[in-house]
């Protein structure tokens, strides 16, 4: 099976940190977030991926190549201008096979779901697209979707409907697609899949279905959710279908409170306190008297003497307080 990871965005909600790294390269428990996405796709049977790139493309492509699991190949689609989710997909039509479904996934989510059920439903219903949905209202910012008794999508983005809808849901940014989707993307070099394509499919009565997931899921596209996702990896709330070693340095002279994760070759000064809920990247420098709590320190960042970092993300040159 093939897949596309959407990675071209600027990550404006995470500024100024995205001036240093594109979102897929953001550390999650001291691994780039795309490391988790690639391994999840591999666990789903994906052996070939394409990644679109625009913002900091050299950093993105280098990170993806470094994170690629065994048995997977990667290609890149370099966008001189951001084409949107629909335009980005349309541009790589030639990458996909004409006779099998494929996966499209946002590059800023973390999940441990099994896609098999969604693919099975997709094939059984002869769907053009199957949207992976959640009933969790905390994800409402992602856009509401309404489905009928058969799981068919009848309304998107609060558009009115009169079809006896049973269940509201919220989109997770994961799609199972058939090649027929490209019929709806013709002559649209820039477009949004949901607004410009899926809404039209609903109006046309096309076979657009929803599949409800009940697994862990998090959007890491906001500062608050990015922090929370790091902590979920630390405390085991996130339970992926692949091995996830959690090796931490534990210097005897520091005060440590679990859960925490300290990368290799980190320099800790005297009277440093780390935790709970703290991630310190490899090569970081924590000067004397620092406190790191409910925060993430990126690799090779420096926290100055006496600083108290609470609910914050420290990059190499920037800091974002939450």
Secondary structure, DSSP 8 states (H G I E B T S, - for coil): -EEEEE-----GGGTTGGGTS-GGGSEETTEEHHHHHHHHHHHTT--EEEEEE-TTHHHHHHHHHHH--TT-EEEEEE-SS--HHHHHHHHTGGGS-TTS-EEEEETTEEE---THHHHHHHHHHT-SEEEEEE--GGGGGG-EEEE-TTSBEEEETT----S---EEEEEEEEEEE-GGGGGGTTT-SS--IIIIIIHHHHHHT--EEEEE--S-EEE-SSHHHHHHHHHHHHHTS---SS---------TTSEE-SSEEE-TT-EE-TT-EE-SSEEE-TT-EE-TT-EEESEEE-TT-EE-TT-EEESEEE-SS-EEE-
